Amino acid sequence: MESPARRPRLAVIVANGITGDSRVQKTAVAAARDGWDVTLIGRSDTKRVQRSKMGPIDVIRVPVGSDYAREVKNRRGRSLRSAATQFHLPDQAALKRYTASYRAWVRQKSAESNWSGAPRRTSIKAMLRARRSVHRLRVQAFKWEQRRKPGNQTPVRDWRLDWPQVVDLDLAFGPVIEGVEPDVIHANDVTMIATAALSVARLRARGLECAWLYDAHEYVRGVEWPNPRQAFALPAVEAEFIGRADAVVTVSSQMAELLSGDHKLPTPPLVVGNAPVREVIGGGRSAASVREACGLAPEVPLMVYSGWIGPERGVDAVIDGLKSLPGFHLALVHGRMTPMLEQLLARAESHGVADRVHLVPYVPQHEVADYLSSADLGLTPFRRVPNCEVSLPTKVAEYLQAGLPLVTSDVKVIKAYVEKHGVGEVWTWDDPATFAEAAARAMQHRDKLADAITEDILTDLSWEAQSDKLLQLYRRLSKKTPPGPRHDVSWTVQETPDAVRTERTHPSDGTLTWRKLDDTRIRLGLGPANYAGQGAAFAQVITRANPDVSAEVVMNKRPESFDYPADVYVDADRLRDLDVQVQQMERVIGRLTHLLVDAFMPVFGHLNGQSIAGDVDALKQAGIKVALLAHGSEIRHPGQHMARHPFSLFHDAPDGIAKKLQVKAERNKRIASELGLPLYVTTPDLLEDLPTAKWTPLVVDVDAWATDRPVMERERPLVLHAPSKRWTKGTDRIMPVLTELHDAGLIEFRLAEGVPWAEMRELVQSCDLVLDQFTTGSYGTFAVEAMAAGKPVVAYISDGVKAATNGALPIVDATPDTLREVLEQLVDDREGTARTGARSAGFARTYHDGTWTAQVLSEFLK
């Protein structure tokens, strides 16, 4: 039986899209099989976070912006020096206009010199000489500055300025990594070394233990980087942070020696070669073969090159040598068409061998060896550049596991391996003729070379053997041992969309935490709307008040919606998918005793329809007690609301919204009436739509919003209005009055739109008056938060809401028509207004700290 101890957490981070990086994927799978809780973090190719799963592995792809890089570019383009050298000449077009103006002036003045007398002629010539000197100087200064513009590739020798993309990566990846709170971070490649170092430092500053390792896939100093700034920056960032890593890992002993010497490492890097998973080879899992993809018969000689095709990979020499190998075919396994690949195909066309060059697609990393095994020879035609000289690349292990002898250029490490084990032929990297000769010899002696691929070679070049060293390193760095291996995690696990995401971390500041679902007498589910995080807030106050209750909060979430605290996030776009529906049934049935369903949403996805009505029978049969919670628009009837309130928000709603919401409200009112379940509402105005419901007041963290800052002591009181959508608050109806009072100097008005919620608390705590809504007749979360901060709140409050709160509600009632008069009175009676703020704080604590809400719900939770 597995130990109940928490599995140690591993974050595997890489700056690419993950999909084509077999080493990174296999690292994550190996750790998950060993019992680690693994999160694999890579780069999104969209502007939003992408979440998926590989079995138990959470896969997160984060969007990476370019804000820092743009700022660096702008900073380089607006120096004081450039302001002088390019005064009034921002670009080439401006220079041309300046030169044209100068030439016109010269032509005019030189003509005048011939029309004037001697004294005047002398003066004009002096003017021409002086102006010519100025023009030459300005043109030379412009050209000098242009050479130093952002387009110039000369390094400034500060990696943050030379390659600011590394900083943008950290800005994107860092918060995600730190949210995972890993015990170990495995940073792949130099682009992640700074992020790992900084994230670990920040986690340790929070009192968390976290170790990290740097996995150097290539020799950074030996790469022929295309950009001189990049060529300086990446070795520099490696040099700055490699010594701070708790361990260094690399792909070959030669690389380990170079890194140790370059950086004076106290401990040699651990060598973990990239290799295929041997367990899955030959199992008949791959239906594809590279020979079939080429459409070739078994007897046709077929060479294969698998992997990235770049200038240093030397595939052009293979194309050149192919014309001397009649009957031989070449398969290029590639992921996408690139300019380099287009050039190679054009080269093959010019040599007359295009019909013998085949482009074949990638397959999943665990199928590669089987896919390649139908070829005859595997090629590594690398150029002799430093980075290619010092490692045994993945493709060597893949070729040998596929049973393919090698034809390799004379790069140092691969040549030594081939000659030591007798598993291939070697040729001179810059001589295509020797390639053709080596390929012909390898084909002639193929059986002998294949026989040299021994069991010892295959065992050593397997990911099982190589990754075991990594797993031991994780344990040593973290001082943690996983509670038990995961035998259910297959090496061939495939990535699938993450429709249901379980949240493992919660705010570190102590806000919104609740007793997680456990073996308590009452196991309460809340959701799946979780509007404004109220499901989470209810869970907190209920479990705080009742030790017999544990809770699980679920939130149906769209990509653009805010991540309010929850235990489980369900992709709202996948509620029609059967696998999501089954997951939700398994999560609810047999686990929960009570379920508080908000917004009338279904809890099993769209399995039984798009409302809770279809799920109720199954929930009752499972013995789960169900109650319904309404928040607002899902039950507020637009037609009836407009009849009751002359300034109803539905008068200003965008076209079609009121009609759509009325259909929903009428449906939900029928559901509420027919099901006969306990009904609750979060705002008292909804009692007009659901008169049999009970009011469970909105819950806020009263202490977090409280402040002792004075109210109404400014000469011009600061008045705050913060609409999320203008039409729902009546903003456009009150703006003329507020603008006039601001311009007249009576108030200082602040309209806060698009302000992150993290900044809103400071705005509320620092103001004197808060204006909420003038359209619903009630008050919402924002008004409660303002009252908790001791701020007088002005809003339109209906008689029904006043009655529901027994006349205790201290919100100052106003409509768009009376707002001017109300504000003038509040400013005139500053002491009285401040007392209203004090009463507001008391009301918020009495009604909205959660105590009353938990008490109202206690009957349902019996």
N, C-alpha and C positions, 0 to 999 in steps of 0.2 A: 504493500500500500504506500502511496506517495506521501511524503512528509507534508504536514500542513504549513510549513515555513514558506514565507514569501520567496518566490523565485527571484534571483538577482536579475537586474535589468541591464541589458546591453543595447547601446545605440550604435548602429553601423551607419556612418555618414559618408556620402560621396556627392560630388558636385555635378554629376551627370544624371541622366534620366533613369538609371538603374537597369532598364530592360536589357541592354546589350552587354552589361558588365557581369560576366559569369563569376568572377572572383568574389565580387561583392554579394551576389545572390547566394552563392554556395557558403560564404562565411555566415550569413544570416541563418541559413537552413541548418548548418552544422551546429551552431550555438543553440538553436531552438530544439534540435534533437537531443542535445546534451542537457536540456532542462532550463535554459535561460529564457527570460521574458524579453523578446527581441523586438526592437523598433528599427526599421530600415528607412533612412531618410535620404531622399534625393531631390533632384530639381524638377519642378513642374514645367511643362511646355505651354502652360496657359497662365492666365493672370489670377488664378485661384488655387487654393490648396486642393490637392487630389489625394484621396484616401482609398486604400485597397488592402487586401489581405493576401498573404501566402501561408495558408494554413493558419497557425497561431501567430504568425509574424504580422505586426502592424506595418504597413508600408505607407509612408507619407511623402508626397512630393510637394515641395513648397515653391511658390513663385518668387523669382529673384528680380528685384527692380534694378534700376541703374541711376538712382537719385544721387548717390555719392560720386559715381563716375561723372555724371553731368556737372555736379558742383565743381569737381576738380577741373574739368574742361573749361567751365565758365571762369573759374578763378585764374586759370592760365591765360585766358583771353582778355581779362580786364585788369591787368597789372598797371601800376603807376607808370612804369616805363612805356607800356604800349599806349597809354593815354597821351604821352608826349610824342612818341614816334609816329603815331597814326592819328594825330589831332585832326578831326573832321574827315578822316579817310578810313571809314570802317571796313571797306572791302575794295576789291579790284575795280568794281564799277565806279566807285567814288574816285579812285585814282585816275581812271580814264576821263571822268568829267573834269577833274582838276587839271589834268594835262591839256585837255581841249581848251579850257579857259585860258591857261597859260599861253598856249600857242596862238590863240586869237589875239590875246593882248600883245604878244611879240609882233605879230603881223601888223597890228594897228600902230604900235609905237615906232617900229622900224620904218613904216611908211611916213609917219609924221616927221621923222628925223630928216628925210629928204625934202620935206616941204618947209622946213624951218631954217632960220638963220643959224650962224655958227654957234653962238652961246647956247641957244635952245637945243641944237643938235648934240652938243657935248653933254648936256644934262640928260637928254634922252638915252644916250649910249651908256652913261653911268647907271641909269635906272635899269636898262636891259641887262647889264653885267650883274648887277645886284640881284635882280629877279631870277636870272638864270642860275645863279649860285643857290638861291633858296629852293628853286624847283629841283635842282639836282640833289640837294641835301634831303628834301622831303621824299623824293622817289627812292633814294638809297636807303633811307630810314624805313620806309614802308616795306621794301623788299627784305631788309635785314630782320624786321619784326615778323614778317610772314614766315621766315625760316624757323622762327621760334614759336609759332602758333601751335595749337594742340595737334595739328596734323604732323608736326615734326616728330620723328621717332627717337630722337636722341634722349637717353635716360637723364632724369634729373637726380637719380641715385637716392630716391626715397621710394620704397616699394609701394607705399600707400598712394603716392601720386603717380608713379609710373604704371602701376596696374591696379587702379582702384576697384576693379571688379572683385578682388579678394575681400575688400571691405563690404561691398554690397552683398556678397555671399554670406558673410558673417551676420549682417543685419537681418537677412532672411532666415537663415538656419538657426542662429543662436537661440532666439526665444522658443522655437519648437523643441530643440534639444533640451533646453533647461526645463521645459514643461514636462518632459518625460522623466526627469530626475534619475538618470541612469547611474548604475554603479561603475560601469566601464563605458568609455567612448572609443570606438574603433574608427579612426580618421583615415580615409583612403585618399591617397594622392596629396600632392603639395597644396592644392587649392583648398583643402579642408584643415590644414595644420593650424592656421591662425584661429579659425572658429573653434576647434577642439580645445586649444589652449585657453582661449578667453572664456568659453563656456564652463570649463572645469574650474577656472579661477572664480567665476561668479557663483557656481554651485557651492564651492568650498566656503565662500564668504557667507553663504546662507546656512552654514553649519552642516552641509551634506558631504558625505564621503564619496568622492568620484575619482577614478583613475582614468588615464587615457594612453592610447598607443598610436603611433604614427606608422602607417603602412606605406612605404615608398615603393610604388609600382614601377617607377622608372628612375633613371639617374638624371636628376633635374639639371645638373650642370652639363650633362652631355647631350641634352636635347637641342636640336637645331630649331629654336623658337623662331617663328616667322616675324616677330616684332621685336626690335631692339629693347624697347621698354620692358616687354614681357621677359626677354632674355636676362635682363638685370633683376627684375622684381621677384620672379619665382624662386631663383636660387637664394635671393636675399631673405625672403620670408621663411624659407626652409632653414636658413642659417640662424635666424632670430629665434625660432620656436623649437627646433628639433631637440635642443638640450633640455627643454622643459618637459618633454614627454616622459612618462613613466617607463615606457619601453618603445623600442623601434623594431619594426618588422620589415623585411624586404624579400625579394623574390629569388636571389641567388647569393652564393658565397662571395662572388666577385663584387656584387653591389654592396654587400655588407662590409667588405674591406674598404671600398671607396668611401662609404658614408662614415665609417669609423675614423679613417684618416682625415677626411675633409673637416669633420666637426669635432674631432677629439672626444668621441663618445666614451664614457667610462665603461660601458658594457656593449659588446658587439651586438649588432642587430640579430634578431631571430630570423632564420631563413625559412620561409614558408613558400614553397613553389606552388604556382597555380597549376592545377591538374584536374582531369575529369574525375567524376565519381565512378569508381570502378564497379560498384555494386549494381549499377543500372545498365551497364554495357552488355549487349548481347542478349537482352531479355525480350527482344522482339517488340519493344514498345514503340519504336519508330517505324511508321509505315513508309517513310520517305527514304530515298537513297539518292546520293549525288549523281550516280550514273543514270538512274531513271530520269532525274531532273534534266540531264543533258540529252536524253533520248539516244543513248549509245548502247551498242551490243556489248556483251561481256568481254569479247576478245579485243576490243579497241583500247589501245593504251591511253590511260586517263591520268593526268596529273591534276592536283587540286591545290589551290591556295585559299586558305580560310582566314577571314579576319579583316581588320582595317587596312585600307589601301591608301598609303600616303607616299610622298616622294622618297622617304628613307627606306621604304619596304622593298624597293628594287624590282617590282613586278614588270617594269619596262624592259629590264634585261631578259626576263622570261619571254616576253612578247618578241623581242629581237631574236632570241635563240630558237623560237618555235619554227621559224622558216627552215631551219636546218634539221628539224625533226619530223620528217614526213610521216603522216599517219597518227602522230601524237595529238591528243586534245587536251585543252586546259579548262578546268572549271574554276571560276572565281566566285567564292561564297561571299556575298555582300549584303549589306542591310539596306542601302539606298543608293541612287545614282548621285555621283559627285562630279565636279569638274575634272578631277584627277582620273576617275574611271572613264569619263567621256574621252579624255585624251588618249588613254590606253586603247580604247576601242578604235579610235581613229588611227592609231599607230598600227594596230593589227590589220586594219583595212589597207593601209599603205603597203604593208608587207605581204598582202595577199593571204593572210591566215585567219581572217575574221570568222570564217565558217567553222574554225576549230577552237574558237574561244567562246565559252558558254558562261552566262551569268545565272547563278542559281541562288535561291533565297536562304536566309538564316533559318535555323530551327531552334527550338528551346535548348538551353545549354546542356541539359542532361541527355539530349538526343544526338549531340554533335558527333561523338565517336562512331555510333552506329550509322549515322548519315554519311560520314566520310568513308566508311569501311569498304564501299564498293569501288572506290578509286584504286589506282595502283601505286602512286607515289605522292608524298606530301612535300610541299615546297616551303622553304624559308629563304628567300632570295635577298636578305637584308643588305643594305649598304653598310660599309664599315664606318659608321658614325659612332661616337662614344656610347650613346644610350643603347644602341643595338648590340654592341660588343659585349655587354656585361650581364646579360640575363639569358635564362633559358625560357623562352616565351611559352604561353599557354598552348599555342598550336603545336609545339613539339610533342608535348604530352598527349594532346588529342590525336595527332597522327599516329603515334606509337600505340596508344590504346586501341586505335582503329586497325592496327596491324599494318600500317603503311611505312615502308622504308622512306628515309628522308633524302632529299636532294637539297643541300644547303650551301649558301655562299660561305666564304671563309671568315665569317665573324667569329670572334675569339671563343666564346663560351660554347656556342652550338657546335662549331667545328671540333673542339676538344671532346665534347660528349659523343659526337658521331664516330670519331676516330677511336675513342676509347672502347666503345661498345660494338663497333662494327655494324651499325644499323643504317648506313646510308653512304652517299657519295658527296664529295666537297668540290666546289668550283671557285674560281677567282671572281670576286664580286663585280669587278668592272670589265669583265670579258665575257660577253654573251656566248662566244664560241665555246668556251670551257663549260658553260652551263649546258649547252646541247650535248657535249661529250659526256658530262657527268650524268645527265638524264638518261642517255642511251645506255651507259654502263649499268646504272641502277635498274633499268628495265630488263636488261639482259640477265642480271644476277638477282633478280627480285626475290626469288624463293630463298636463296641463301641469306640475303639481308633480312628478310622477314623472320627467318628462323632465329636470328640473333636477338630478336626482341623477346627477352627471357621473362620468366615469372618474377624474378627479382626486380627487373626494370619496371614492370607493370605495377608491382606493389609499391615501389618507391614513388613512382609517378602517378599516384592515386590521391584524390582529395581526402580520402579517409585517413591516410598516413600523414599527409601534410597538415590537415586541419586539427589533428589531435594535438599538435604542438601549440596551436593557437588557443585551444580550449584550456590547456594547462596554464598558459600565460594569463588568460582571463581570471582564472581562479587565484593565481598567485598575486596579481595586481589588486584584485578586489578583496582578497581574503574571505571570499564567499564560495560556497559549494552549492550548486543547484540541488534542490530537494530530491530530484530523480529524473532520469532521462525520459524523453517523450517518444515512446516507441511508435506512436500513432502518426508521427510526422515523417512523411516520405521524402526521400531525396528528390523525387519528381514533382513535388508540390507546385501547383500552378497559381499564379496571381489571379485573384478575382476581385471585383468591385466590393468595397467595404460598405455595404448597405446598413449594417448595424455595428456601431462602434461603441465599445465599452470604455468609459472614461476611467483612468486609473489614478489620476492626480486631481487634487482639489486645491483651491486657493491657499497659499502659504500664509496669508495674513489672518487666517482663522474665520473668515466670513463664510456664511452659507455652507456649513458642514452638518451632516446628519448621521444618525446611526444606520449603517449600511445593512441591507437585507441579511438577516441572520436567523438563527433558530429561536426567534421570539414568539410569544403567543399570538401576536398580531403582525402580519407581514403585509405592509401597505404599499401598493403601487400608485404612483401619481403621474399624470400626463394624458396624452402625449403632446399637448400644445405647449405647456410651460411658458405661456406668454409672460414677458418681462421677468422671467425667472421665478414666477409665483409658485410653481410646483415645487421648486427647490426650497423656497422660503417656507412654504407650508410644511415640507418634510422636516425642516430644521426645528420649527417650533413644536410640531407634534411629537417628535422623538425626544425633544428636550423636556416636554411636559409629561410624557408617559414612557417609563422604562420598559413597558411590555411591547412597545412598537419599534420595529425596524422598517426601513423604507427604501424604495428604489424609484428614482425619478427618470422618466423617459421623455425625450424630446424629438418630435419629427422635425427635421432641420433641412432647410434649403441652403445652397452654398452661400447665398447673400445674407442670410439671417445671422443674428448675433449668437455666439456660443454662450448662452446662459448656462449656469451650472446644472449639470445633470449626471446621472450614472450611465445612461445609454443614449446615444444619438442614432436616430434612424434616418436614412436618406429618404426625404419626402418624395423624391422623384421615382423611387422604386417600390412604392407601396403596392403596386399591381403585381410585382414579381412573386411567384409562388414560394421561392426559397426564403424571401423576406417574411412572408406571411407565416410560414412554418416556424421560422426562428422566433417570431413574436408569440406564437401559440406556446411554444416550448418555454419561453421566458415567463409566461403568465400562468399557464395551467400547472398546478401542482406546486407552485412556488409561492403564490400570493393567497392571502386570506381575505383581503379587502382591496378595493380598487376605486380611487377617486379620479373619474374621467373628466377632463376639462375640454370645453369648447365642442362637446358632442362628437368628437372625432372617434373613429374606430380604433381599436387597440390591436387588431390582427391585420393591419394593413387594409387593403381593399378586398380581403377574402370574402366578406359577407356584405359588401356595399361600402358606401362612403360616409356612413355615420355609425354611431355606437349601437343603433337599434339592431343591426344584424348580428352583433356579437353577444348580445345579452343572454340569449338562451344558452349558448355554450358556457358562458361565465357562470350562470346560475347552476347548470348541471355540474360544474366543477366545484361548486360550493363556495364560490367567491362572492362576497357581499359588495355590491356596486352602488356608488353614488355619482351624481352629475354636478359639475361645477361650471358655471357660466361666467364669462369675463366681460362681454360687451356686445360687439357687433354680430356675434353668432346668434344672439337672442333678441337684440334691440330691434323693434319693428319700425322701419323707416316711415311708413304711412302714418301710424299712430303717433310716432314721435313728432312728426311735422305738425300734426293736428294739435298736440299739446304745447309745443314750444315754437314761438314765432321765429326764433333765431336758430332753429334746429340745423345741425351740421348737414343733414341730408338735403337741405335747400341748396347747399354749395357743393355737393358731391359731384365729381366728374361724371360725365354721361354714362349711364348704364349701371353705375355702382349701387344706387339706391334700389333699383329694381332687382339686381342680383342678390343684395343683402336681404331684401324683403322675402324672396323665395326661401332663402336659407333660414331666416328667423321663423317663418311660418312652419317650415318642416320641423325645426327643432322644438317649437312649442308643441306640435303634435306628438313628437317623440316623448317629451317630458310628461305630457298628459297621459299617453297610452302606457308607458312603461311603469309608472307608479313608483319610481325610485326616489330616494332622498335627493332633494335639490338644494343647491347652494349657489350664491352669487357673491362676487367680490366687490361690487359697488352697489350702494343702496338704491340707485335709480332703477336697477334691473328688477326690483321687486314689483314695479308697475307691469312688467312683461311676464314675470313668473311670481305671481302673488303667493303661491304655496311654498316658495323657497325660503331659506334662511340666509341671512347676511353673514358671511364669513369675511371680515374686513381684510383688505390688502395688508400684506406684511412687509415692513421695511426694517432695516437695521437702524433703529432709532438712535442708538449710541454713536454709530458711525457718522450720522448726519448732524448730531448735536454740535453746537458751537456757542462760545460765550462772546462772540463779536457783537458789538452794540448795534442797535437798529435805530434808524431815523435821526442820526446825529450829524449827517452830512448836510451842508447847506442845500445841495440839490440831491434828494434821495435817489439812490440807484435802483431803477425798476427793471426787472428781468422778465422776459417772455421767451419761452423755448419750445416752439411747436415742432413736433416730429413731421406732421403734415398740416399745412396751413388750414386746409378746409375743415379739418376735424376740430380745430381749436377756435375758429372764427378770427384768425389773425388778420386777414384782409379787412374785416369789418372794424377792427379797433385801431389799425395802424394810423389812420388820419388823426385821431385824437392824440395818440401817443407822440406822433411826430410834432404836432402843434405844441403840446406841453413841453416837449424837449426843446424845441426852438425858442419857446418863450422863457426858458430857463427855470421852469418850475421843477422839472425832474431831469435826471440823466437816464435816458432809455437805452437798454441793451437788448437787441434781438439776437438770440443764440440759435442758429440753425446749422445743422451739420457738425455740431460740436461733439467730439467723442465723450461717451458717458463718463470716462475716467476724469475728464476735466469739468464735468457739470457740477460735481459736488462743490468744488472751489468757487464756482460762479454763484451757486446758491448761497453758500455760507458767507460770501463777501457782499451780497446785495442787501437792500433795505426792504423791498417789496417784490413779491412774485405774482405775476399774472398767469393764471392757468387757462381754463377753457371758458368760452362764452357761447357754447353750442349744445351741450348735452344735458345741462341741468344737474350735473353731478361732479365728482372729483376723482382723479386717478392717482397713479403712483407718484407722478411728479409733484402733485400738490401735497401728498403725504410727506414726501421727502423734504419739501420746503417747510412744512409745518414742524417736522422733527428738528429742523435747523433753527426753529424759533422765528421764522419769517411770517409776517402777515401775508395772507394769500387772498387775492381778489379773483372771483370767478362767478359765473352764473349758476346759482343753486336753486333747484326747484323746491316747491313746498313739500313734495313727497319726501325728498332727501332730508329736508330740515326736520320733518316729523320722524323719519327713521332714526335720526341721531338724537331724538328727544330735545331738539333745540340747542344742543351743546356744540354743534359744529361752528368753529370760530371763523370760517371763511367769510370774507366780506362779499356780500351779494352785489353783483352789478351786471348789467346788460350792455351791449354796444351803445345803446342810447343813453344810459346813465353813467357810463364809465368816467367821463370828464368830471362830472359833479362828485363822484365817489373819490376819485384821486385827489381832487382839490381839498376835500374834507379831510382825507387821511394826512395830507401834507400840513394842513392847518393845525390838526390835533395830533401833534407828534407823540406826545406822551400816551394818549389813548391808543394810537396805532402801535406803539411799542408794547403796550399791555396786551393788545390783540396777538402780537407775536408770541408773547409768553404763554397766553392761553393756548395758542396753536401747538406749542411744544408739549404742553400737558395733554391736549387732546390726542396727539399722535402717540404719546406713550400709553395712554389709556386704551385706545381703540386699535392701534396698528403695530404694537410691538410683538404681536403674535399670541399673547396670552388669551385674549378673548377668542381669537380664531380657533385656537386649540380646544378651548372650552366648548365652543359651538359644535365642533366636530367630534367631541368625545362621545356623544350619543351614538353616532354612526359607528364608532370604533369599538363599541361594546361587543 
